[in-house]
Amino acid sequence: MNATRLCYPAVLAFLVLAIPQLAAQADDSWPQWRGPGGQGIAAASGLPTEWSESKNVTWRAAVPGRGWSSPVVAKGKVWMTTAIDRPATKEEIKERLKSNTGSQPLNVAAEVSLRAVCVDLKTGKLLHDVEVLHQKNPQWIHALNSYASPTPVLSGDRLYCHFGTYGTVCVDTRTAKVLWTNRETKLMHENGPGSSPVLWKNRLIFHCDGSDVQYVAALDTTTGKLAWKTKRSGRMNANAQLKKSYSTPLVAKLNGRDQLISPGSDWLYSYDPASGKELWKLKYGFLGFSIVPRPVVSDDTIYMCTSYMKSQLLAIRFEGESRQPYIAWRATRQVPNRPSPLLVDGRIYLISDGGVATCLNAKTGAQIWQERISGKYSASPTFADGKIFLHSQDGKTTVIAPGDRLKVLATNTLDGRQMASAAVVDGALLLRTDKALYRIEVKKP
């Protein structure tokens, strides 16, 4: 059968088989950034194509503070992290930035309250707003970033919140009480925290790629104690500003074995998630740093964006333990620095930071189409209900149909900036702006 002519039900069936988590968790939970499989694919149906502040919005819940973490959902509750900070004075800013060697626009805080927030999935009612960490004189952050950008992970009755160098906490979702805290994993972010954690069995794993140190760490989910810590082994640029990164790893089964696929500056690594042992690494062959997108994986091929200075999309093929992974093809035009790639029905979809949408053949890298969509983008795209959702920073979502040409189905706008990626559960989209969290679904007459 020609893959390009598969109807949506067949595509969804393929995706459920390819990503086993979808079959288990279906439409009732969204436990991590980019969904059950971590690749931006949802098993929902009946989603709206059009909405606005007054159309197809079931509820709108104000979220205190500032945070770009995406909502995660389970058992009828929606969790997010946020940060409430007290800005530093001009004198404090001048003193604090003496050690800054970068050139980016920055925000500086005198102190910050890091919080876990929960709302009811059905009503939007605020259930919990709990301070889980407090930090005086935190590092500066990029003007586009927040102190609560990493997305938490839900599992059972536990919420795992990671705030980069400021620490990691485990919250009991029944009581909103902190069960454990770990503040051992320190680094200099330069632009603030960004990497989200990933859960594998009893290990909570995250990147610590700073300008000063670069390593991957895993905590025991029961106790919060450090289970393993592995230093990045690849040689990087001597400039400290070119060593940092903000990507999120992905656990994927390659050649029958679970591997932690872990993009760092200049190198892609694979680790044993149980022990942290490095299994292999591959150099990009050019400068790649401050990496933000999460990889996607299919048929033993890893697709990843290298971000700055000029991002490339690499298709990295893994053909077994006896052969070193290699770059099968690379794309160089309008590849995003921040939004992650999306893989649907043999095609890779990209939205660049500057609003250029691209569709590529996943096997060959050949361009199928490339067209401009207005806006600037940080959030990663989502595929659900046969549609692709592209979310711009100005609160606009462009809905397109997957296929061999660009077909825009609708353009929808909400009030506020949207930096967080969507969650899709219970036949609804959950979209977070800097002003509120929205539940968007087809309103019944």
ChimeraX attribute file (.defattr): number of C-alpha atoms within 10 A of each C-alpha:
attribute: neighborCount
match mode: 1-to-1
recipient: residues
	/A:1	5
	/A:2	5
	/A:3	11
	/A:4	13
	/A:5	12
	/A:6	13
	/A:7	11
	/A:8	15
	/A:9	11
	/A:10	13
	/A:11	18
	/A:12	22
	/A:13	13
	/A:14	14
	/A:15	20
	/A:16	19
	/A:17	12
	/A:18	15
	/A:19	19
	/A:20	13
	/A:21	14
	/A:22	21
	/A:23	16
	/A:24	12
	/A:25	17
	/A:26	17
	/A:27	18
	/A:28	17
	/A:29	24
	/A:30	27
	/A:31	26
	/A:32	24
	/A:33	28
	/A:34	26
	/A:35	27
	/A:36	23
	/A:37	25
	/A:38	24
	/A:39	23
	/A:40	27
	/A:41	26
	/A:42	28
	/A:43	24
	/A:44	20
	/A:45	16
	/A:46	13
	/A:47	20
	/A:48	19
	/A:49	20
	/A:50	18
	/A:51	18
	/A:52	14
	/A:53	14
	/A:54	8
	/A:55	14
	/A:56	19
	/A:57	19
	/A:58	16
	/A:59	18
	/A:60	19
	/A:61	17
	/A:62	17
	/A:63	21
	/A:64	16
	/A:65	18
	/A:66	20
	/A:67	26
	/A:68	28
	/A:69	25
	/A:70	30
	/A:71	30
	/A:72	28
	/A:73	28
	/A:74	19
	/A:75	12
	/A:76	14
	/A:77	20
	/A:78	25
	/A:79	27
	/A:80	28
	/A:81	32
	/A:82	26
	/A:83	23
	/A:84	20
	/A:85	21
	/A:86	14
	/A:87	15
	/A:88	16
	/A:89	12
	/A:90	10
	/A:91	8
	/A:92	14
	/A:93	17
	/A:94	12
	/A:95	10
	/A:96	18
	/A:97	14
	/A:98	8
	/A:99	8
	/A:100	10
	/A:101	10
	/A:102	12
	/A:103	7
	/A:104	13
	/A:105	11
	/A:106	17
	/A:107	18
	/A:108	23
	/A:109	22
	/A:110	18
	/A:111	17
	/A:112	18
	/A:113	19
	/A:114	26
	/A:115	23
	/A:116	23
	/A:117	19
	/A:118	23
	/A:119	22
	/A:120	17
	/A:121	21
	/A:122	13
	/A:123	14
	/A:124	19
	/A:125	15
	/A:126	16
	/A:127	14
	/A:128	16
	/A:129	18
	/A:130	18
	/A:131	18
	/A:132	21
	/A:133	19
	/A:134	16
	/A:135	15
	/A:136	12
	/A:137	15
	/A:138	18
	/A:139	22
	/A:140	24
	/A:141	20
	/A:142	17
	/A:143	13
	/A:144	15
	/A:145	19
	/A:146	25
	/A:147	31
	/A:148	29
	/A:149	26
	/A:150	28
	/A:151	31
	/A:152	29
	/A:153	25
	/A:154	24
	/A:155	13
	/A:156	10
	/A:157	13
	/A:158	18
	/A:159	23
	/A:160	27
	/A:161	27
	/A:162	29
	/A:163	27
	/A:164	29
	/A:165	19
	/A:166	20
	/A:167	19
	/A:168	23
	/A:169	21
	/A:170	25
	/A:171	21
	/A:172	15
	/A:173	21
	/A:174	8
	/A:175	9
	/A:176	21
	/A:177	13
	/A:178	18
	/A:179	15
	/A:180	17
	/A:181	19
	/A:182	16
	/A:183	15
	/A:184	12
	/A:185	20
	/A:186	15
	/A:187	19
	/A:188	19
	/A:189	25
	/A:190	21
	/A:191	25
	/A:192	26
	/A:193	28
	/A:194	28
	/A:195	25
	/A:196	26
	/A:197	28
	/A:198	24
	/A:199	23
	/A:200	16
	/A:201	9
	/A:202	15
	/A:203	21
	/A:204	23
	/A:205	29
	/A:206	25
	/A:207	27
	/A:208	31
	/A:209	30
	/A:210	27
	/A:211	18
	/A:212	15
	/A:213	16
	/A:214	20
	/A:215	17
	/A:216	20
	/A:217	20
	/A:218	27
	/A:219	21
	/A:220	15
	/A:221	21
	/A:222	13
	/A:223	14
	/A:224	20
	/A:225	15
	/A:226	16
	/A:227	18
	/A:228	17
	/A:229	19
	/A:230	17
	/A:231	15
	/A:232	19
	/A:233	12
	/A:234	14
	/A:235	11
	/A:236	18
	/A:237	13
	/A:238	8
	/A:239	9
	/A:240	14
	/A:241	18
	/A:242	19
	/A:243	24
	/A:244	26
	/A:245	31
	/A:246	28
	/A:247	31
	/A:248	26
	/A:249	28
	/A:250	25
	/A:251	24
	/A:252	21
	/A:253	15
	/A:254	20
	/A:255	13
	/A:256	9
	/A:257	12
	/A:258	16
	/A:259	22
	/A:260	24
	/A:261	27
	/A:262	22
	/A:263	30
	/A:264	31
	/A:265	29
	/A:266	24
	/A:267	22
	/A:268	19
	/A:269	21
	/A:270	22
	/A:271	20
	/A:272	16
	/A:273	23
	/A:274	17
	/A:275	13
	/A:276	20
	/A:277	14
	/A:278	17
	/A:279	12
	/A:280	14
	/A:281	19
	/A:282	17
	/A:283	18
	/A:284	17
	/A:285	9
	/A:286	12
	/A:287	19
	/A:288	28
	/A:289	28
	/A:290	27
	/A:291	28
	/A:292	25
	/A:293	25
	/A:294	29
	/A:295	25
	/A:296	25
	/A:297	24
	/A:298	16
	/A:299	13
	/A:300	17
	/A:301	21
	/A:302	21
	/A:303	24
	/A:304	26
	/A:305	31
	/A:306	32
	/A:307	24
	/A:308	19
	/A:309	14
	/A:310	17
	/A:311	23
	/A:312	22
	/A:313	24
	/A:314	22
	/A:315	23
	/A:316	21
	/A:317	19
	/A:318	19
	/A:319	15
	/A:320	13
	/A:321	12
	/A:322	7
	/A:323	8
	/A:324	12
	/A:325	18
	/A:326	16
	/A:327	17
	/A:328	15
	/A:329	16
	/A:330	17
	/A:331	17
	/A:332	12
	/A:333	15
	/A:334	20
	/A:335	25
	/A:336	30
	/A:337	27
	/A:338	25
	/A:339	25
	/A:340	30
	/A:341	27
	/A:342	24
	/A:343	24
	/A:344	20
	/A:345	20
	/A:346	14
	/A:347	24
	/A:348	22
	/A:349	23
	/A:350	26
	/A:351	32
	/A:352	24
	/A:353	20
	/A:354	18
	/A:355	21
	/A:356	20
	/A:357	21
	/A:358	23
	/A:359	24
	/A:360	20
	/A:361	17
	/A:362	20
	/A:363	14
	/A:364	13
	/A:365	18
	/A:366	14
	/A:367	16
	/A:368	16
	/A:369	15
	/A:370	18
	/A:371	13
	/A:372	13
	/A:373	16
	/A:374	13
	/A:375	18
	/A:376	17
	/A:377	26
	/A:378	27
	/A:379	23
	/A:380	27
	/A:381	27
	/A:382	25
	/A:383	24
	/A:384	20
	/A:385	19
	/A:386	20
	/A:387	19
	/A:388	23
	/A:389	21
	/A:390	26
	/A:391	32
	/A:392	28
	/A:393	20
	/A:394	17
	/A:395	21
	/A:396	22
	/A:397	24
	/A:398	22
	/A:399	23
	/A:400	20
	/A:401	16
	/A:402	21
	/A:403	16
	/A:404	15
	/A:405	14
	/A:406	17
	/A:407	11
	/A:408	14
	/A:409	13
	/A:410	14
	/A:411	17
	/A:412	16
	/A:413	16
	/A:414	20
	/A:415	14
	/A:416	15
	/A:417	18
	/A:418	25
	/A:419	28
	/A:420	25
	/A:421	29
	/A:422	27
	/A:423	27
	/A:424	31
	/A:425	25
	/A:426	21
	/A:427	20
	/A:428	23
	/A:429	20
	/A:430	24
	/A:431	24
	/A:432	30
	/A:433	24
	/A:434	20
	/A:435	18
	/A:436	18
	/A:437	21
	/A:438	21
	/A:439	23
	/A:440	25
	/A:441	22
	/A:442	18
	/A:443	10
	/A:444	5
	/A:445	3
